[in-house]
Amino acid sequence: MTERRFIPRLDARALAREEPSAMAELRRGVEEAGFLTVHHTAIDRARMEEVIAAYRAFFALPEEAKARVDMARTGANRGWGAPLSERVDPGANPDYKQVFDVGYEMPPGDPLAALPVYAPNLWPTELPGFRRIVTEYYAQAMEVSLGLLRAIAAAIGADRDYFATRFSRPMALLRANHYPPRPGWAGARDFGIGAHTDYGCLTLLGTDGTPGLEVERPDGGWAPVSAAPGEFIVNFGEMLEMWTEGRVRATPHRVTGGAEARISIPLFFNPNHDTNVAPMGSGRVIRAGDHLSKRINETYLHLAAQA
């Protein structure tokens, strides 16, 4: 089964117009593959390359500079995460990548500002323009993600704004992953990121085009998926699968790593903290913030140690 057949490639403009062929492919990606790629969004190649360059400059900083924004000093996932600071697969060793995370900040004095999912961001001082580039991209990526959620709601027969109205203060985390070439010491239990399903709602992933991501196929094998800068890989998390009572599929994926370094930039787009993400019409209550906080605390080793 080839990547092209397994994972649909969609035009964002056709989705916005709800063209029947595009919506049918979206439905297949949502319900069967759990992955798709999308092009012709509001974020073009030049913009994505600017963002990638900004993150590449950050990861090239001396370790002492990155350590000044080390998330291990905090009770949240904001700032730099050193190699081996996460483990998404409990059966594997800690992931050998390094990361940089920013998220949605509440206004000063807001009661929700005390929640880790709305924690203050940490910014390096050594890179003029870095904060501006990242925050502008963060806002753009959220708008693209909202548009995709509207299309997904329509594709599965819900009101087009069913999901979108629940993202006024999203628990949206923008991450940059730096995967070095696979280390010589790496063994069968070592990954850039181990096999996992995402925890939240929708993930919008931009990359530098270097291969590395693999998606689990229905037969248990692994299919590579890649996208050039300006085209996006989209997948869905446990929260959206639960919320839609399985209509949307959360599919396991991993990065084993290869001979080349790789940068990927996922936006983990999640709803407001108090959103009820229990299956539609079930009468149950599952708060989005509770689900997400539990899963984050299991993954980040500095947070697991504090639990």
Buried (B, 14 or more C-beta within 10 A) or exposed (E): EEBEEBBBBBBBEBBBEBBEEBBEBBBBBBBBBBBBBBBBBEBEEEBBBBBBEBBBBBBEBEEEBBBBBBBBEBEBBBBBBBBBBBBBBEEBBBBBBBBBBBBBBBEEEEEBEEBBBBBBBBBBEEBEEBBEBBBEBBEBBBEBBBBBBBBBBBBBEBEBEBBBEBBEBBBBBBBBBBBBEBEEEBEEEBBBBBBBBBBBBBBBBBBBBBEBBBBBBEEEEBBEBBBBBBBBBBBBBBBBBBBBEEBBBBBBBBBBBBEEBBBBBBBBBBBBBEBBBBBEEEEEEBBBBEBBBEBBBBBBBBBEEEE
